[in-house]
């Protein structure tokens, strides 16, 4: 009769499929289906539950917002022409006035800068959710991002990095040109308000722009990765690193294609 061998911490290492099973440590699983690892144990996944059935219209993008000092947790649904927030088992309309002119093709992108959440649909000027005493309110709708330059009609992508707000692939109203390789960053901001300026000519400010001419591809996404801002183009990846005044950021091509 075989001997029973006690196994402790069976879920401590999780699932690893790219190493031969005989090389794995005790507590590591080589294969699995419909399971999850939780509290050093292995559990069966409970299945699926419909959560978007009550959304007033099909969302194009979802994001969350949790208050830093409480258990209040919001779901935000960005639709073609409307924005909704889920609170108290109810979806509430927090669409800005005038409503967004989404085209259903370009995707919403959102970012957080401190307590401020900013959203862009690639068609209109970016929006933000105004704060009341430092927190958002479900009775306050989104609004056009304060201090956004009138010369820029929209931004295809936007992201917070350190105390700056980055925007990429901007449409210039003065020249009627889509500056799709242009990166811009704002003045430094604080926890509760959007940046007060994007003026690159202000000698006392931090705002600036940089055109990524390393390749022909447009900027499609911005994402912070540790201490760098990753700039994703259709044909390359560029990193932006904080270097301080006067240039503020240095750019380096990470992947040429």
Secondary structure as GFF3:
##gff-version 3
##sequence-region A 1 257
A	DSSP	beta_strand	14	15	.	.	.	ID=ss1
A	DSSP	three_ten_helix	21	23	.	.	.	ID=ss2
A	DSSP	beta_strand	28	29	.	.	.	ID=ss3
A	DSSP	beta_strand	35	38	.	.	.	ID=ss4
A	DSSP	beta_strand	41	44	.	.	.	ID=ss5
A	DSSP	beta_strand	61	66	.	.	.	ID=ss6
A	DSSP	beta_strand	73	78	.	.	.	ID=ss7
A	DSSP	beta_strand	83	87	.	.	.	ID=ss8
A	DSSP	beta_strand	90	93	.	.	.	ID=ss9
A	DSSP	beta_strand	109	113	.	.	.	ID=ss10
A	DSSP	beta_strand	116	120	.	.	.	ID=ss11
A	DSSP	beta_strand	127	129	.	.	.	ID=ss12
A	DSSP	beta_strand	131	132	.	.	.	ID=ss13
A	DSSP	beta_strand	135	136	.	.	.	ID=ss14
A	DSSP	beta_strand	142	144	.	.	.	ID=ss15
A	DSSP	beta_strand	152	161	.	.	.	ID=ss16
A	DSSP	beta_strand	164	172	.	.	.	ID=ss17
A	DSSP	beta_strand	177	185	.	.	.	ID=ss18
A	DSSP	beta_strand	208	211	.	.	.	ID=ss19
A	DSSP	beta_strand	219	225	.	.	.	ID=ss20
A	DSSP	beta_strand	228	233	.	.	.	ID=ss21
A	DSSP	beta_strand	237	244	.	.	.	ID=ss22
A	DSSP	beta_strand	248	255	.	.	.	ID=ss23
###
